[in-house]
Amino acid sequence: MLRVLVVDDHPVFRLGMSALLDSLPGIEVVGDAASVAAAVTAAAELAPEVVVMDLHLGDTAPSGVDATREILRILPRAGVLVVTMLDDDDAVFASMRAGARGYLLKGAAPAEIERAVRAVANGEVILGPAVASRAMAYLLGHAAAGGGPVPLPELTSREREVLDLVARGLDNLAISRRLTLSPKTVRNHLSNILAKLQAATRAEAIVRARRSGLGGGP
């Protein structure tokens, strides 16, 4: 039997996903969880072969990306299949960088979910049609731009976009208006940027950005 753990903070979706997977031949749902801490604990105790992971686990960090990273640290051979409402580039690539093997949007057909669960269990990488088209557009866009190295590759594309505007002298409010993001989201991006760049201050991040060609650098 293929052992599956379902992680989602919405009880109706979590129970529905568990019921669907339990009804499939050769698949057993061994547990479910609604938070990052509960997911990591359940994974350590139950050793599932596949984890079906939502990305929004409550209103505050850490998120499903953090849960994915921590679970794979404990169970490096497990397959994580993200099933979420989020279809933006940042969410997709952050999940894959954390080690997820699959990414589907909520609303995927039962047959698609079954195929994805079995695929990630076999070590395959699988993306839903909408997600795959976005990924291809992103990769082709970079290739068309010249295929050069991406500056500060440890950042997501959205984080680089935010940092570029910071390095151009825009404040948080101006960035939120330019990118149609909430000020809180901009603050969260900046916090992640500082952490990833190991920069103590905004000014230090700006120096790093300009040296990398962002913000009209050098």
ZIRA-V477077 format. One line per field, one symbol per residue. ss: DSSP state (~ for helix, > for strand, _ for the rest). psi: psi as a letter, one per 40 degrees, with the letter a starting at -180 (. if undefined). burial: # if it has 24 or more other ideal C-beta (glycine too) atoms within 12 Angstrom, else .. A space follows every 10 residues. Layout:
# ZIRA-V477077
ss->???
psi->???
burial->???
This chain:
# ZIRA-V477077
ss->_>>>>>>___ ~~~~~~~~~~ ~~____>>>> >>>__~~~~~ ~~~~~~___> >>>_______ ___~~~~~~~ ~~~~____>> >>>>____~~ ~~~~~~~~__ _>>>>____~ ~~~~~~~~~~ ~____>>_~~ ~~~~~~~~~~ ~~~~______ ______~~~~ ~~~~~~~___ _~~~~~~~~_ __~~~~~~~~ ~~~~~~~___ _~~~~~~~~~ ~__~~~__
psi->hhhhhhhheh dddddddddd ddeihehhhe iiieiddddd dddddefidh hhhidggiei iiaddddddd ddddgeeihh hhhieheidd dddddddeei eihiiheiid dddddddddd deeihhiidd dddddddddd ddddeeeiih igeeiidddd ddddddeeei idddddddef iidddddddd ddddddefhd iddddddddd deeiffi.
burial->.########. ..##..##.# ##.#..#.## ######.### .##..#.### #######... .######### ##.##..### ####.##### ########## ######.#.. .###.##### #....###.. #..##..#.. .......... ##..###### #######... .#..#...#. #....#.### .###..#.#. .#..##.##. .#.##...
